[in-house]
């Protein structure tokens, strides 16, 4: 609760002197209405201006005792008869020479060319505003009729009600200004809420203000907590709030309190001051919203493209990895093939060399066999000659020698034939193996080159696989980053820009419209008792709360 200390200023003689500026003239009671002939209606001209001061006399707790409206009809053109529209009962002119004629709520005043001032009464139910005053002595509620002469700590609270604030419609922006004069011999250590304390020498003036019903209608953020359990008040722990009550606390000795005055008016809220143009801001908010929409769309497209890049890079890395694996397997297979070719080439060369060597060996054996055949031939011829040329019958030795020579010749001829055949066969086989050996030697040389190429291919594809994996990793990071960027921009747009735009469109523009509606309601409320067509009206209220303990 905010507290105000005393402010030193020039003394004011009486509260009504301060309020007289707001009230204007025409507060006296009295006078008598005199009916004239109906010809007044034929000559009546609507009053140019009608000002009303509605005085509400209340008990000390704010209960209404009497409602009296003091009306002044301006007559700058010195018209003889003025037309007024009024629902007031018992109208009484303050000028004994002014007479009137009434038809329903139409009243015709004979003016003699002067302004008309009159008073009439109204019902409490017609009032747009009410005041309730409560008292606590030492933190306990007490009826005001039991307060006189009491001492202790007093708390006086004025709760105001705007009775036009109903059904969500724009209420009449009624502002209340309350003034009390406190005797310094009775009141000490004065503190207030929604009011100022003014030191006037021997007395202290408390001037408070409130505008009930406006806070709820305006629906400004942070103001909703500024009401107590009864729907009044505005202590919101530091949040801005439109006051709906005035409270005074003090230490009192032999309590007594003079009557308080509260001026209530709808024209104290300056409509021109609270109107504001938002056309430039409208364009800026539209441009901001459209720009963010484009940024969100662009970031989403960027994120989608980066995602496709990441998928393509991943597929490329997978393909390169597969190719590297295949090339490595191919290199291994070609290596095995090359090794096999080399072994085959070596074997073929060894076969050729072996066949050639054996052919040569059998060739040498053939030559030896030929020599043996020649030698056996010679031995045979000699044995045959001995048998043929000897005297008489051949001897057993000669026959045995011939038989031996024949056997040796057969064996030598057979050995010669075998050696020659083997030599020729082996020489033919060697000749046949020579192309195979040469071909395998050439293939061995080529497969070695193929083996080197396959190894290089495998190494290159391995490097490519590593590079594409790095590319895929980088593309994935880019995709992740653009996705986060897109998400962040979308979140900023939704939680920042769009909320700002929404606040502007729903809250700020709504507040502007509600302020405009309040201003218009204040301008439209220009009469309490009624207004004739063509008459400009103004009205304010003066609540007089009864004194306590004053002789």
Steps between C-alpha positions, in 0.01 A plus 500: 500500500641837396508766771515876464650731757389857559587755235551857618300751295302817541198456726161476335216659683240239425461193282213644304727777376716236336201321347318812385702502179353163412149567621417833339199693615141421588509317836230688691166346577166678491259676262156416371385394151209700363300368210417731213285463201586230247605762249848468656543170314437671169776754564754268666852465364728220624757630746845530344672344801390310806732443793409276794652456843343202674545522877469169682462532878601178678533367850845444645511151345406624151131403514308749284256734671418748224581561133459858380595630155590869453444593134606809306359565152721740305314769305767700313252610231257644757213277397165562672416132537746211536422131447650245738456122527509378860389202710561686827221519751390824664702746291549830685652810342751709691350806328152581630418673171568188289193292425460173314249276335546123489379235259633161607877542508493811282531819704448851355663783693408863467835671540463875452815461288713364785661166584281259692620330818284246676519191720311174515520165672573151362501141618812324628443229236574753227855560623788359291735497798507402866730533801532267797695622803621250761683558828733290712623591846800306620451249213134434590203613293285765668178679408558870433227600748712339776828669406454846647735562792694172454881487502739252336619413152237581238473373143246667271442349157300647211398231251361634173268323256443591136145374452523531121772232479274206414484223237840583352371823347720810507432664836468872538856602604401655832792635702454578869694768691451480876607766753496482882619753758651340813539688827864470613382487864314181415708336223870420513740289292274512198575256218298437186454274202411658163500844657728788596540656842520880498607696809281809546631618836249406772329255272597235248330452165481157339433505124441160337391376164354187338355384170302181573408260223764621256767248593278200436369640172842599365632151586862610521752227583609511861188679618285197567644448850428854602162424655407365840260211567205737466610618156644827624843638566826493318786389724681281244847467652648770281307433177338800340134527594221749460384593851154393609518606864657756733617408849613717791669373813592705805527505877199684639410658832128556576399431143298748300492561125355778288299412192694395191438606142546286189476641150412242233522592133542334161677794337801486732637225272654693213393311191742674268795405722431126489423466128798381293561427132638156416492513120880518460542224758240291316715510184816420696344202676365369167844534341661331800256209489534458121880519520513233769268277295741530206799431725330192645413375150856559377655325799269202448602479133867526600451227759327277242781550245765430763312186597500383139872581474565301816301201366685515166838528670414206724398293198822602321705402805324165516560438128865605527542273801346211310722574198808516723408167657443346156826644367686361798347157439581531128859594581529198725353270233721646228797461733416135550448462125832672427674279750345193335605621157854555628507151646360355176755694298780370719363145471469525120857627470618222725303245290650629178850495643446148639364365171782657307760355737342154484479518121865581493576216740302251289672641192836419657370158598387448140847578375644250747237245387600562136862428588388185680296396192803553277716300738233224524462499121869452462498215756203338324663525160813347641310215672296443187813489285660253734201270473471547129868479409605222748567145384236256562218544732507813727606421845287556799727785604463663161121459514494634859720792395269575207198475724665733749584746226141494375369558850739789555405649164131474587556661834715779354247565223216508753695737726579716199137516396383571853753776554424658167125483561526643850731775381265592216195487730664710766624749241145525364358547850759767572409677177133481602573631853705793361196714394325423830807608694541813291126582528494450874813714533327780305177450699704511821641836399150634410336363814768670704398831343134414555581419861667839543206674332248321715697593810508862390127490426429356843717765666334781302149379576596471867610863496178594314298309760671689783439832319134426432454398863644838602274665241198311636593599856535864399175491304329342801630778724384759247157334488486489879608862526251623239229294667581659835514841330161441339358374830647796687363749248158334513507503881610865503223580257235311698609595852642841422382679189153346472437547872610862459272540199222323690555722802486802273192386310310352795620702800639834389243561228233366734618742768494781246144411402392468863655839582316645204175342621558642848566843358189484287290378794627796703413742222157343453415524870398866509185504711344349811142619477454522121601715205299674231603453139754765404611565860856436607518348845748444782455326832699427811419364843580619850473241777477649848580237766357598839728609784559295818506654847492861380292736717 
